[in-house]
């Protein structure tokens, strides 16, 4: 088996809590809080509620589904449903340099396994940190295929690492669980997104399911081939695997601290264009009726998100014309700008046709160091105003303020919780590493009887 995989497995299993820098622990709590809010808001999406009703109907116990009514089920199903909810509204965080939405695919396993196994808040937070480490580092080694979405791929193995860590796995057991997890890796495509196919989010939820399942299979004695991860990522679901990327600065560079957050409920590659457009709108405060058109030049991947007539709320999250129209007409591109009602809004639908998107090869050449976009607004009086953004706000280089992220959490958590419940949960996450059992957080959620 590969030396890099073994070194990473040993790091994830055996590194003590005390070795994690205090700044990383603090940042991880903010990541957890942000992701928890996203899961709560996503839990009320119709397809998520429908899946929850069907999958919990047969009973099960051990872990809580973070949704109205707080149903309990087995930890694998709970992790799947919480992961599905978190993926459904496109507000989860991600990694700045690797295609990896780590927290929303790792945290559901950490929450479900931590509750089921009666672990402490500190142990649960450590599982998130090390699971994120595995997800991002394996993602860095993977050469993804052009249409491949990262849901259920490298982050799935990050979830497995979190589950194995909470199981108290040895380095050898961690390695085995990860190699078993390689058999469970999925093949979702980005084309699902622009088609409005919410099945893409199930792939993210399956990371949680596998994260709870694979460590149990390892403890049960299921065998896996030594090079399972290298073969899966290098030949089966990917086009190559570079093991040297897996251990680069391992123990010195913490991947969860290199993430970005999102305040807009749409795909991150279009954020730079929206930042540039927002700069223009804030400077000029124009009447929308005075805008003749908006022209966006951006890098290749983002330029694919140009559909002016998205099929539903989910497809709208990958439509730069829709996001731009919502920003102009509603003043934001947040949670409420990407509902089916917003997609059907005649004013937004008409404005989407004023937005054009194209690739600029010079901007494409700047990726991945930068993720740029140039936006030109042409007014009916003939004026033109252009802004260039080299990269979006929200990452560790240009982060959102703490109060902005907490405001986002309160808005999203408010979809399910009342004001007192929101404050209680936020305070508990802030001192999560001092909680003797994760169940205290669950108890706080359950006390919200009105939800």
N, C-alpha and C positions, 0 to 999 in steps of 0.2 A: 504494500500500500504506500501511497505517496507520502513523502516526508512532510510536505507542507500541510496536508490534511491532518496528519497526526499531530503536528505542532499546534495547529489551530484547535483541534479537539482537546488537547491537553490544556491549552490556555483557557478554553471555555469551561472546562470541568474543574480545574484545580486552582485557578487564580483566586485568591481570597478577596473578600469585600474591601479590606483595608488597602489593597493595591489600586483600587479605583480612585483617581483624584477627586477631591471634594467638588471641584467645579464640574466634573463630568456627572457626578451623582446629582448635583443640583439641576443641571440641564436635563438629565434623564427624567426627573420628576416633572419638569415642564412638558417634555415630550409625552409622558404618560397622561398628564392632565389634558393636554390638547387632544390626544387620541381618544381618551374617554369621552370627551364632549362630542367628537365626531361619531363615535359608536352610538351614543344615546340619540343624537338627532337622526342618524341613519336608520335606527330601529323602527321608525314609524313609516318608512317608505312602504307602499302597498305590497310590493313583491317580497320585501323582507318580512313584513308581518304575516303574509300568506305562508311563506316558508316556515316561519316560526310555529305557526299554528299546526302545520302538518307534522313537523319533525319533533315537536314536544308532545304530541297527542298520545304517544304510546308510553309515556312516563319516563322514568330515569331520574337519577338524583346525583348530587355531588357538586354541581356547579350552577351558577346563576347566569341567566340570560339578561343582559343589560338592556331592558326594554320595559314598557309599561306592564305592570302586573308582576314583574320580576319572577318569571317562571324558572323552575329548576329542571335540569336534565343531566344526562351524563356529561362529563367534561369534554369529550370529543365533540358532541353536538353543540354544546354551549360555545365552545371555541369557534366552531364553524359559523354559527349564527351571529356571534359578535363580530367575527371577521367580515362576514357578508354585509352586515350593517355598516361597519366602518368604511368599507370600500364603496358603498353605494352613492355617497354624496360628493365624492371627489374633493374632499377637504382635508385629507390625511397628509401628513408630512412625508418627506422623502429625502434621499441622499443627494448631495450636491454634485458628486462626481460619478456616481454609479446609478444605473437604472434600478432603484431599490426603494420601495415604499416599506421600509423595515418595520416601523412600529405597529402599523395597522395589521400586519400579518404575524408579528411576534407577540404583541401584547395579549391578544385573545387566548393564546396558549398559556401565557404567564398568569393571567387572571384566573382562568378555569382550573389549571393545575395547582396554582397557589392556594385557591380556596379549597379544592378537593383534598389536597394533601395537608391542609392546615399549616401552611407556611407563614412566615412573618412577612411584614411589608418589605423589610430589607432584602430577604431572599427573593421576593417577587421582583423587586426593582433590579436586583443583580441579574435575574434571568432575562429581563428586558435588555439590559446593557450588553450582556454576552451574546444573547440571541441576535441582537442588532449587529454586533461585531461579526458574527459568522455570516449573516445575510449579506452584509456589504462587502466583506472580503471575498466570499465566494462569487458574488456578483462582479467584483473587479476582475476575477480570474476568468469569468465566462465571456466568450465572444458570442453575443446573442445573434440570432438570425434576424434579418431586417424587419419582419412582421411580428416578431415574438414580443409579447407583453410580459413584464416581469412577475405578474401575479402567479403564485404557485411554482415559481422556479427557485432562484437563489433564496428569496425570503422564506420559502417553505422550509429550507434547511435551517434557516435562522430560528424558525419556530420550533423545529425539532431540538435544536440546541437549548432553547429556553426550557422546553419540557424535560429534557434530560438533566439539565442543571437542577431543576426543582425536584427531580427524582433522586438527587444525590448521586448521580452516575459517576463512576470512575472515568479516567481518560479513555480507557479501552471501551467501556460501555458507551461513552459519548461518541467515539469514532464509529462504533457499530451502528448506533442509532442514526447517525448522519448518513452512513452508507445505505442503510435500509431506506431512509428518506429519499435517497436518489432514485429509488424505484418508483416512488410516488409522485415525482415531479410532473407537472402538467404542461400542456402546449396551447395556452391561450394566445390569440392574435389581436393586434391593435385594430384590425378591421372591425372587431366587435364594437369598439367604442364609437366610431363614426356611424355605425349602423344602428346604434341605440340598443345593442344586445346586452342586457343586464346580466346575462350568463357570465360575462367577464368578471363580475364581482364575486360570483360563486368560486372562481378559481382562487381569489384572494382568501375567501373563507376556508377553502380546503387546506390552506397553509396551517390554520389553527387546528383543524381536524388531524392532519398529519403530525403536527407538533405534539399533540397529546397521545397519538397512536404509536408512532415509531419507537419512542423510548420503552413503551410496554412490550413491543415486539422484540426489542433487543434484550430486555430482561427475561423474556420468555424463552430465549434461545434460538430465535430465528437467525439464520446465517446470511451474510451478504458478502459479495466478492470484494477483494481488496481494493480494486480500482473503480468501484461503482460510481463515484462522483466524477472522476476524470473521464470515464467513458460516457456517462450521461450528458455532461456539459460539453465535452469535446467532440462527440460523435452522434449523439441521439437528438437532444433538444437544442444543442448549440453547435457552433461551427469552430470550436477551439477552446482550449483551456490553458491558461498560463499560471502554473502553480506559484511562480515567484511573486505574483501580485497578492497572493493570499496572506503572506507573512511579512509583507513590507512594513517596517516600523511597528510590528506587533508588540503591544504593551506600552508603546510610547504615544501612538496616535490612536485616539478613541473615535470610532466611526460615528457613534450617535451624536458626537459633538460637531460633526461636519454635515449636519442635515440642513434642510430648509423647511420652513413652515409655510402654510398657505392661509390666506384670508379670503381668497376668492374660490368659489365652488366650481372650478374648471381646471382643465389640464394645465400643469405647470409650464410646458413649453410656450404657451401663449401669454404668460405673465409679462414678459418684457414688453410686448406690444401694448398690453393694457396699461402698464406703468407709463409708457410714452404717451399714450392717449390721455391718461389721467393727468399727466403734467400739463398738456395743452388745455384740457377742460378747466383745471384749477387756475391756470394763468388767465384765461380769456372769459370763462364762464359764459359760453355762447348759448343763445337760444337754439335748441335742436333743429328748429325749422330753418335756421340759417346755415346749416351744414349741408352742403351739396353732396359730398362724398368723403369717404375715409379710405386711403390707400395704405396698405401695410406691406412692407418688404421685410422678410425675416429669413431665418435659416431653414434648411430643407425640411427637417422633421416638423417644425411648427407650421410651415407653409402648407402642409397637408390638411390642416384643420381649417378648411375654407368653406365648408358646406353652408350655404345660406338658408337651407330649409331643413333643419334637423328633424328627425322623425319623432323624437320624444324628449323628455327632460334629460335623459342620460346622454343622448347624442348631442344635445345642446352644450354639454360640458366640454365637448371637443370641437365646437364651432366658434372660431374667432369672430365671425360676423355676429353671432348671437351675443357673445360676451361683450363685444363693443357696443352693440345696440342697447343692451341692458345698462351698461355703464353710462351712456349718453342720456338715456331716457329715464332711468330709475336712480342714477347717481351711485350705483355700486354693482358689483358682480358677485355678491355674496350668496348665502344659502337660498334666499327667497327669489333670486334672479334666475334660478334654474329649476323651475317647477314646470309641470305640463301647462299650467295656467299661463306662465310667462311665455312659453313656446308658442301658445295659441294667441297671445295678445296681438291684435291687428297692427298696433303702432310699432311694436318690436319687429314683427314679421316684415313690415314695410321698410323699416330702417335697415334691417339686415341686408337688403338689396343694394344699399348705398356703400357697402363695405366690400372692398376687394383685397385679396391676399395673394402674394406671389413670393417665390424664392428669389433671394439675391445671392448669387454664388460667392460674392466677397464676404457676406455675413455668414454663409455656411462654412467658409474656410476658417472662421474664428472659433468654431465649436471643436472640442468641448471646453476650452479655456474660458470662452464667453458664450453666451446664448442670446445674441443680439436681435433687435428689431428696430426698424425705422418707420415712423408713422407720419403721414402727411394728411392734414385735414384741409380740404378745399371748401371755402364758404361761397354762398350764393352771390356775394358781392365781388367775387374774384380773388379774394385774399387766399394765400396758402401759408400754413404754418407746419413746420416739420420738427419732430423731436426724435432723437436716437437714444435708446437705452441699450447698454452693452450687456447687461444681465439684470435679472429681476431682483426686486427686494425680497427679503424673507430668508436668505441663506445666512451662514455664519459670517460672510464678508459684509453684508448689508442687512443686518437682522431687523425683524420687527421688534418693537419694544415689548417688554414683559407685560405692560398693561394692555397692549393691543391683543396679545395672545390670550390673556385672561378674560378680556371682554368677549373674544370669540368663544371661549369655553362657556361663559355664562349664557351667551345667546343660544348656543347649540344645546347645552344641558337643559335650558329652559323649555325646550320642546317636550321634555319628559318630566322634569323636576320643577318644584316651586322654589321661590327665593331662598327660604330657609334651608332646603335640601341642597341647593347649589352651594351656598356658603359652607355648609357642613362638609360636603364632599371635597370642596377645594381646600379647606383647612386640613383635612385628613391626608390628602395627597401631598401637601406641603411638608408634612411630618411622617410620610410613609415609612421612611427608614427607621422610625422609632416605634412603629406599631408591632406589638408582639404577634399579631395574626392578621392576615389580609382580611379575614372575615369582618373586622371592624368597619372596613370600607363598605362591604356588602350590607352590613347591618344598617349603616347610615342611609344607603339607598333604599332599603326595604322600609325604613321608617317613614318614607315619603308616601303616606297612604293615599294621598289625593292624586298621585300620578297615574 
